[in-house]
Amino acid sequence: MPTEENSNQPFLVELARLIDDVCQRGQTVKDIAVRAGLSRDLVSRLRNRTYRSAPSLANIEAVCNAIGYRLTLQPHAEAPSFDDKIHST
C-alpha cells in the first residue's frame, strides 16, 4: 500500500499508470526492469506504488526511458525568478 507521503506525488501516480499501461500491452515488469537496468522488485513496487521511500530520480529516469518516455525538467511559469532575487538585494 502506498504511504500517505508517496501517494500524494502525482508524478509517481502517473508513472505507475504508465508502467501498468505498458504491461497491459504485453510487456512484463521483468522486461521493463531489464531495459532499465533495475530489479524486477523495484519496478513492481513503482507499478503498485508500494515503495517504502521515494524512488531516486535516476531510477525514475531509467524506468521512463525503458517504457519509451523521456524525463525532462522545465521551468515552471509560476515559479519565482532567481534573477529577480539576485538583482533586488
Secondary structure, DSSP 4 states (H G I P E B T S, - for coil): ---HHHHT-HHHHHHHHHHHHHHHTT--HHHHHHHHTS-HHHHHHHHHT--SSPPPHHHHHHHHHHTT--------TTSPPHHHHHHT-
